[in-house]
Amino acid sequence: MVLTKQKVFRFTFTHFFAVLLTVMFVITVYLQFRLLTEDHCNCSRPVVQYVAKPKYYVNRNYDSNHKLAVLVPYRNRFEELTEFVPYIHSFLNEQKINHDVFILNQVDNYRFNRASLINVGYLETKSNYDYIAMHDVDLLPLNKNLTYAYPQLPFHLAAPTLHPRYHYDKFIGGILLINREHFGLVNGLSNKYWGWGLEDDEFYVRLKDANLNVTRPENISTGTKDTFRHIHGKDRKRDTTKCFNQREVTRRRDRQTGLHDVKYKVVSYKSMTIEGAPFNVVNIELFCDRTITPWCDCSGEKTAKKKN
């Protein structure tokens, strides 16, 4: 009888142990699978956000097959903006130009970079538009003979003989029309120009190096006082500071930067109207490589000098 109980006990224990091993094996496999398939680190995951594309208001009833993107670099110029948008929209409609207006609003904390904003505007619109207008928000055309039609060559509307302030021969600022192919050919504008000035002069050299002649309006009866209206307030200060080695670098032709390496993030699109005139605000964060252009933030110059 004792022998029989021992056999029963051994048999029961053996089976129990086998079941226990099986359960432990299953649990171990399950836990290992969970560890392989789940991220248990506390690392922050990149948040992927959907940025709504702008509304395209282009009037496709006009005879022209070409579509114009008016690219307006912008920061804190609300009064000029409210006057510019309705005016330019009406002006272009009178010429039956298929167009949309894009306000390229720089929302980061770096110094203003007009050239990089235009590069971003081109990249964001090139698939839907045939040419762009690099357009200052504070310059309004008065003469109805100033045409915004599709340019076969870069067309400088605000010519030195017509612009109210700048009259040197190589000046191509204010308003410049250029088709999609030519802007891409010269790799856009340099991204090294943080602060005010000189990015247009560098772009002029890019066009010349690519054998693209800049054309200008002809047979315009008005002059520097009545061809454009400059709505830039006299009390508004321009950021002309030159820090680090900015002055030396930005006096030379930039063969390193352009469309291919502009670093940015479109935070949002806002489709809006002012007095019935439609436009899109593109809120843009630019990024700065301080090893290349430390002058994107001149406040760091004092800190750098102290360390040295």
Residue pairs with C-beta under 8 A, 6 or more apart in sequence:
39 45
51 266
51 267
51 268
51 269
52 268
52 269
53 269
54 100
54 102
54 269
54 271
54 280
54 282
55 271
55 278
55 280
56 100
56 128
57 100
57 278
58 67
58 98
58 99
58 100
59 93
59 98
59 99
60 98
62 96
62 97
62 98
63 96
64 96
64 97
64 98
64 149
64 150
65 130
66 98
66 130
66 131
66 149
66 150
67 98
67 99
67 100
67 128
67 129
67 130
67 131
68 92
68 97
68 98
68 99
68 100
68 129
68 130
68 131
68 132
68 133
68 148
68 150
68 177
69 99
69 100
69 102
69 121
69 122
69 125
69 128
69 129
69 131
69 132
69 133
70 88
70 92
70 99
70 100
70 101
70 102
70 132
70 133
70 135
71 102
71 104
71 117
71 118
71 121
71 122
71 125
71 132
71 133
71 134
71 135
72 84
72 101
72 102
72 103
72 104
72 135
72 136
72 137
73 104
73 106
73 112
73 114
73 117
73 118
73 121
73 136
73 137
74 81
74 103
74 104
74 105
74 106
74 117
74 137
75 105
75 106
75 112
77 137
77 138
79 233
80 137
80 138
80 231
80 232
81 103
81 137
81 274
82 274
83 140
83 231
84 137
84 138
84 140
84 231
85 101
85 103
85 274
85 275
85 277
85 279
86 274
86 275
86 276
86 277
87 140
88 101
88 135
88 140
88 141
89 99
89 101
89 277
89 278
89 279
90 277
91 140
91 141
91 148
92 99
92 148
94 144
95 147
95 148
95 149
97 148
97 149
99 148
100 125
100 129
100 278
100 279
100 280
101 277
101 278
101 279
101 280
102 121
102 124
102 125
102 279
102 280
102 282
103 137
103 279
103 280
103 281
103 282
104 117
104 118
104 120
104 121
104 282
104 284
105 281
105 282
105 283
105 284
106 112
106 113
106 117
106 284
106 285
106 286
107 267
107 283
107 284
107 285
108 284
108 285
108 286
108 287
109 297
110 194
110 286
110 288
110 296
110 297
111 194
111 195
111 239
111 241
111 295
111 296
111 297
111 298
112 194
112 195
112 196
112 239
113 191
113 193
113 194
113 286
113 296
114 193
114 199
115 188
115 189
115 190
115 191
115 193
115 199
115 203
116 189
116 191
116 193
116 262
116 264
116 286
117 284
117 286
118 132
118 134
118 188
118 189
119 188
119 189
119 191
119 258
119 259
119 262
120 262
120 264
120 266
120 282
120 284
120 286
121 132
121 282
122 132
122 180
122 183
122 184
122 188
122 259
123 259
123 262
124 266
124 282
125 132
126 180
126 184
129 180
130 150
130 179
130 180
131 150
131 151
131 177
131 178
131 179
131 180
132 177
132 178
132 180
132 183
133 148
133 157
133 175
133 176
133 177
134 175
134 176
134 177
134 178
135 174
135 175
136 173
136 174
136 175
138 230
138 231
138 232
139 158
139 163
139 174
139 175
139 228
139 229
139 230
139 231
140 228
140 229
140 231
141 157
141 175
141 227
141 228
142 222
142 226
142 227
142 228
142 229
143 220
143 221
143 222
143 226
143 227
145 217
145 219
145 220
145 221
146 157
146 217
146 220
146 227
147 217
148 157
148 177
150 179
151 177
151 178
151 179
151 215
152 179
153 182
153 212
153 213
153 214
153 215
154 172
154 176
154 177
154 178
154 182
154 207
154 212
154 213
154 214
154 215
155 176
155 177
155 178
155 214
155 215
155 216
156 171
156 172
156 174
156 175
156 176
156 177
156 214
156 215
156 216
157 174
157 175
157 176
157 177
157 216
157 217
158 173
158 174
158 175
158 176
158 228
159 216
159 217
160 166
160 167
160 168
160 169
160 171
161 167
161 216
161 223
161 224
162 217
162 220
162 222
162 223
162 224
162 227
162 228
163 171
163 173
163 174
163 224
163 227
163 228
164 224
164 225
164 227
164 228
164 229
164 230
165 230
166 173
166 174
167 224
170 201
170 204
171 200
171 201
171 204
172 200
172 201
172 203
172 204
172 207
172 214
173 200
174 228
176 200
182 207
182 210
182 212
183 259
184 259
185 210
185 212
186 203
186 206
186 207
186 209
186 210
186 212
186 258
187 206
187 258
187 259
187 260
188 258
188 259
188 262
189 199
189 202
189 203
189 206
189 258
190 199
190 202
190 203
190 206
190 254
190 257
190 258
191 254
191 257
191 258
191 261
191 262
191 293
192 249
192 250
192 254
192 257
192 292
192 293
193 199
193 202
193 250
194 246
194 288
194 293
194 295
194 296
195 239
195 240
195 241
195 242
195 246
195 295
195 298
196 238
196 239
196 240
197 238
197 240
198 250
198 251
202 250
202 253
202 254
204 214
205 253
206 253
207 213
207 214
209 253
220 227
241 298
242 295
243 294
243 295
243 298
243 301
244 294
244 295
244 298
244 301
244 304
245 295
246 293
246 295
249 293
256 292
257 292
262 286
263 286
263 287
263 288
263 289
264 284
264 285
264 286
264 287
265 284
265 285
265 287
266 282
266 283
266 284
267 283
267 284
267 285
268 283
269 280
269 281
269 282
269 283
270 280
270 281
270 283
271 278
271 279
271 280
272 278
272 279
272 280
272 281
273 279
288 296
288 297
290 296
290 297
290 300
294 300
294 301
294 304
295 301
